[in-house]
């Protein structure tokens, strides 16, 4: 079968359908979740592979921490028959949705694209780490892929803007349920950053905090962070680059906190009062 291609404009139209039709969005989340948890089921068999070696040895991420999470997996071969059966069931459900014919055809193409891409990734990215990103309600919306010792990244998503959501949602949500009202809550950019901070604080027996990753500063999902940390004041820990400045400014506008690394270049912020004020930290 020919590879399914999908244009950015088509993704935008599909996302509009998903946002406006709750049942359609539920089907999308089910498909993404089914694909991810097939890979997650292989993780225990791959703890000594190249990807996990990078995670535990190079990045000093706690294996005990990762074992407690459902949001970190290793790409393996998919059960293609099971996925095909699931895809066909979802396509049958699309026919039942209260959508016009054009939107049903477009939505069907989007779901077929996701299943096709998953097959491709399972073949070409075997052994890569993958991370499950969720929206502010904990629904899977994106899978992000990282090859261990390189900076190669892939994503599986129908979101055209590259918005990933937040990671690790469910582990963090569980932590929040045990924290006091004064516990500090953070968000950072890369998923390795949040894992490293969780690991380091765990080693120091410091548990009165929570942190999630936004994937990158260019696609921060402020709505998801607000929902997860409702009633608390999030604190942003940026990377040391200019790309973070937009998120810093947004934090200031939302009365959120910012911790700026000492080496962060504030010179370019001097003419921007919002950035200068936000960059003062806590």
C-alpha positions in Angstrom: 0.0 0.0 0.0 1.3 3.5 -0.9 2.4 5.7 2.0 -0.4 8.0 3.1 0.6 11.7 2.9 -1.3 14.5 4.6 -0.9 18.3 4.1 -0.7 20.8 6.9 -4.0 22.4 5.8 -5.6 19.0 6.0 -4.3 18.6 9.5 -5.7 22.0 10.5 -9.1 21.0 9.1 -8.9 17.6 10.9 -8.0 19.3 14.2 -10.9 21.6 13.8 -13.2 18.6 13.4 -11.7 16.9 16.5 -12.1 20.1 18.6 -15.7 20.5 17.6 -16.7 16.9 17.8 -16.1 15.2 21.2 -16.7 11.7 19.9 -14.2 12.2 17.0 -11.6 13.4 19.5 -12.2 10.3 21.7 -11.6 8.1 18.7 -8.3 9.9 18.0 -7.2 9.6 21.6 -8.0 5.9 21.6 -6.0 5.3 18.5 -2.9 7.1 19.8 -3.2 5.4 23.2 -3.5 1.9 21.6 -0.4 2.5 19.5 1.7 3.8 22.4 0.7 1.1 24.9 1.7 -1.6 22.4 5.2 -0.2 22.6 5.0 0.3 26.3 4.3 -3.5 26.7 7.7 -4.2 25.2 9.7 -2.0 27.6 10.4 -4.6 30.2 12.0 -6.8 27.6 14.3 -4.0 26.4 15.7 -2.5 29.6 19.3 -3.3 28.5 19.0 -1.9 24.9 20.8 1.1 23.5 18.0 3.5 24.3 17.6 2.6 27.9 21.4 2.6 28.4 21.3 6.2 27.2 18.5 7.1 29.5 19.9 5.5 32.6 23.7 5.9 32.1 24.2 9.0 29.9 21.3 11.0 31.3 21.5 9.6 34.9 17.7 9.0 34.9 16.6 6.8 37.7 15.4 3.4 36.5 13.2 3.1 39.6 11.5 6.4 38.5 11.0 5.3 34.9 9.6 1.9 36.1 6.9 3.8 38.0 5.8 5.7 34.9 3.5 4.7 32.1 4.6 7.6 29.9 8.1 6.2 28.8 8.4 3.4 26.4 10.7 1.9 23.8 9.6 1.5 20.2 9.2 -2.1 19.1 7.4 -4.0 16.4 3.7 -3.4 16.5 1.1 -6.2 16.3 0.0 -5.1 12.9 -3.1 -7.4 12.9 -4.3 -6.0 16.2 -3.7 -2.4 15.1 -5.4 -3.0 11.7 -8.4 -4.5 13.5 -8.5 -1.5 15.9 -8.2 1.0 13.0 -11.1 -0.7 11.1 -13.2 -0.5 14.2 -12.5 3.2 14.5 -13.2 3.9 10.9 -16.6 2.2 11.3 -17.3 4.5 14.2 -16.4 7.5 12.0 -19.3 6.5 9.8 -21.7 6.9 12.7 -20.5 10.4 13.6 -22.8 13.4 12.9 -20.5 14.9 10.3 -21.0 15.7 6.6 -19.5 13.4 4.0 -16.5 15.7 3.4 -15.5 15.8 7.0 -15.9 12.0 7.4 -13.6 11.4 4.5 -11.0 13.8 5.9 -11.2 12.3 9.4 -10.9 8.8 7.9 -7.7 9.9 6.1 -6.3 11.4 9.3 -6.8 8.1 11.2 -5.4 6.1 8.4 -2.4 8.4 8.3 -1.7 7.9 12.0 -1.9 4.1 11.7 0.3 4.1 8.6 2.9 6.4 10.3 2.9 4.1 13.4 3.7 1.1 11.2 6.5 3.1 9.6 7.9 4.3 12.9 7.8 0.8 14.4 10.1 -0.4 11.5 12.4 2.6 11.2 12.7 3.7 14.8 12.9 0.3 16.6 14.8 0.8 19.9 14.1 4.5 20.1 12.7 6.0 23.3 9.1 7.3 23.0 7.2 9.6 25.4 3.4 9.9 25.8 2.2 13.6 25.9 -1.3 14.4 27.1 -3.6 17.3 27.1 -4.7 19.1 30.3 -7.3 16.4 31.0 -4.8 13.5 30.7 -5.9 12.4 27.2 -3.1 11.1 24.9 -2.6 13.5 22.0 1.0 12.9 20.8 3.9 10.5 21.0 7.4 12.0 20.8 10.3 9.8 19.7 14.0 10.3 20.5 17.0 8.3 19.4 19.3 7.7 22.3 22.7 9.2 21.4 21.5 11.5 18.7 19.2 14.5 18.5 16.9 12.9 16.0 13.2 13.5 16.9 9.9 12.2 15.4 6.3 12.8 16.4 3.1 10.9 15.9 0.3 13.4 16.0 -2.5 15.1 14.0 -1.8 18.4 15.6 -0.5 20.7 12.8 1.2 23.3 15.0 3.5 20.8 16.6 1.8 21.3 20.0 2.7 18.2 22.0 0.8 18.6 25.3 2.6 17.9 28.6 4.8 15.0 29.9 4.6 13.0 32.2 0.9 13.9 32.9 -0.3 10.9 34.8 2.7 10.4 37.0 2.7 14.1 37.9 -1.1 14.1 38.5 -0.7 11.3 41.0 2.0 13.2 42.8 -0.1 16.3 43.0 -2.8 14.4 44.8 -0.4 13.8 47.7 1.2 17.3 47.8 0.2 20.2 50.1 -1.0 23.5 48.9 2.3 25.1 49.3 4.3 22.6 47.2 6.0 24.2 44.3 5.0 23.1 40.7 7.3 23.6 37.7 7.4 23.1 34.0 10.5 22.9 31.7 11.2 22.3 28.0 12.6 18.8 27.2 11.3 15.6 28.6 14.8 14.6 29.6 14.9 17.7 31.8 11.8 16.8 33.7 13.0 13.2 34.2 16.4 14.4 35.3 14.9 16.8 37.9 12.6 14.2 39.2 15.5 11.8 39.5 17.9 14.3 41.2 15.2 15.4 43.7 14.3 11.8 44.4 18.0 11.0 45.3 17.9 14.0 47.7 14.7 12.7 49.3 12.9 15.8 48.2 9.3 15.0 47.1 7.3 18.1 47.8 7.2 19.3 44.2 6.0 18.4 40.7 7.3 19.1 37.2 6.2 18.5 33.6 7.8 19.0 30.2 6.3 21.0 27.4 8.4 19.4 24.7 9.9 22.6 23.5 9.5 26.4 24.0 8.0 26.8 20.6 4.9 24.8 21.3 4.0 25.4 24.9 0.5 24.3 25.8 -0.4 26.9 28.4 -4.0 25.6 28.7 -2.8 22.1 29.6 -0.4 23.5 32.3 -3.2 25.6 33.7 -5.5 22.7 34.0 -3.0 20.3 35.5 -1.8 22.9 38.1 -5.2 24.5 38.8 -5.1 26.6 42.0 -1.3 26.6 42.0 1.3 29.0 40.5 3.5 27.2 37.9 7.2 28.1 37.7 9.0 27.9 34.4 12.6 26.5 34.2 13.8 27.6 30.7 16.7 26.3 28.6 19.5 28.7 28.1 18.6 30.0 24.7 16.7 32.8 23.0 13.8 30.5 22.1 12.7 30.5 25.8 12.1 34.2 25.9 8.6 33.9 24.4 7.6 31.5 27.2 9.2 33.8 29.8 7.1 36.7 28.6 3.9 34.6 28.6 4.7 33.6 32.2 5.0 37.2 33.2 1.6 38.0 31.6 0.0 35.1 33.5 1.7 36.0 36.8 3.6 32.7 36.7 7.1 32.3 38.1 10.4 32.0 36.2 13.8 30.6 37.3 16.5 31.9 34.9 19.9 30.2 34.8 22.8 32.4 35.9 24.3 32.2 32.4 21.1 33.2 30.7 21.8 36.2 28.4 19.6 39.0 29.8 21.3 41.7 27.6 18.8 41.1 24.7 15.9 41.5 27.1 16.8 45.0 28.4 14.4 46.8 26.0 11.5 44.6 26.9 10.1 45.4 30.3 8.0 42.3 30.5 11.0 40.0 29.8 13.2 41.9 32.2 10.7 41.7 35.1 9.9 38.0 34.5 13.6 37.1 34.3 14.2 38.4 37.9 13.1 34.9 39.1 11.6 34.2 42.5 
